[in-house]
Amino acid sequence: MIIDLPPQIEQAITAKAQAQGVSVAELLQRTFFDEPQLDADPTSFVIGVQDGALLQELLDNPPPPSPAMRELLALHGANHA
């Protein structure tokens, strides 16, 4: 699986992994291991009209960054200050 991330986010994730002395894969596994949506089989998802409308609304108006994303963004800012 390949995730297309902006370079600054990729650098922030890599820097955090290095600071913790783990690989990026290990960091991601530790961070997201208990996320229920990651345990789901991607082939089992069916998006209906109602879900599609909700998904589009979330894409158009995303929620504020989670604590983990704020930490990554702060790390990025510290590396480029």
C-alpha positions in Angstrom: 0.0 0.0 0.0 1.3 3.4 -0.9 0.0 6.6 0.7 0.6 9.8 -1.2 1.5 12.5 1.4 2.8 16.0 1.1 6.6 16.0 1.5 6.5 18.0 4.7 4.1 15.5 6.4 6.3 12.6 5.2 9.4 14.4 6.7 7.6 15.0 10.0 6.6 11.3 10.3 10.1 10.2 9.4 11.6 12.6 12.0 9.3 11.4 14.7 10.1 7.8 14.0 13.8 8.5 14.1 13.4 10.5 17.3 11.7 7.4 18.9 14.3 5.1 17.4 11.8 3.1 15.4 11.1 2.6 11.7 8.2 4.6 10.1 6.3 1.3 9.7 6.7 0.6 13.5 5.6 4.2 14.4 2.5 3.9 12.2 1.6 0.5 13.6 2.0 1.8 17.2 0.0 4.9 16.4 -2.9 3.3 14.5 -2.9 -0.3 15.7 -6.2 0.1 17.7 -8.0 2.1 15.0 -11.1 0.0 14.1 -11.3 1.3 10.6 -7.9 -0.1 9.9 -9.0 -3.6 10.8 -11.8 -3.6 8.2 -11.5 -5.5 5.0 -11.4 -2.7 2.3 -13.2 -4.9 -0.2 -16.3 -5.0 2.2 -17.0 -1.3 1.9 -20.0 -0.2 -0.1 -20.8 3.5 -0.3 -24.4 4.3 -0.9 -26.0 7.6 -1.9 -26.4 8.7 1.7 -22.9 7.7 2.7 -21.5 9.3 -0.5 -23.2 12.6 0.5 -21.7 12.4 4.0 -18.3 11.6 2.6 -18.5 14.6 0.2 -19.6 16.8 3.0 -16.5 15.7 5.1 -14.2 16.3 2.1 -15.7 19.8 1.5 -15.6 20.7 5.2 -13.0 18.5 7.0 -13.0 18.4 10.8 -10.2 20.1 12.7 -6.9 18.2 12.9 -6.7 15.4 15.5 -4.2 15.6 18.4 -1.8 13.3 16.4 -2.0 15.5 13.3 -1.5 18.6 15.3 1.6 17.0 16.8 2.9 16.2 13.3 2.2 19.7 12.1 4.0 21.2 15.1 7.0 18.9 14.5 7.0 20.0 10.9 7.0 23.7 12.0 9.9 23.1 14.4 12.0 21.4 11.7 11.5 24.4 9.4 11.8 27.3 11.8 
